[in-house]
């Protein structure tokens, strides 16, 4: 299982620290992490499909959910960054 709790805790901590004056570089790093994490998840799902790693319903559900959520968070962060840049 991924260390999803630790990764989300760290990202939440960073977001909380920078909540009053967010740094665009930090936002870009978090956005790119989300996009890369989603991409790695589905690539590993395809690469390891024959090994039975994701053969259970729970594994398939959590992996698919993870991919969708990572992409959604990454895209939402990019939208927010671009809106911030347009208003600045």
Secondary structure, DSSP 4 states (H G I P E B T S, - for coil): ---HHHHHHHHHHHHHHTSSS--HHHHHHHHHHHHHHHHHHHHHHHHTGGGTTT-SHHHHHHHHHHHHHHHHHHHHHHHHHHHHHHH-
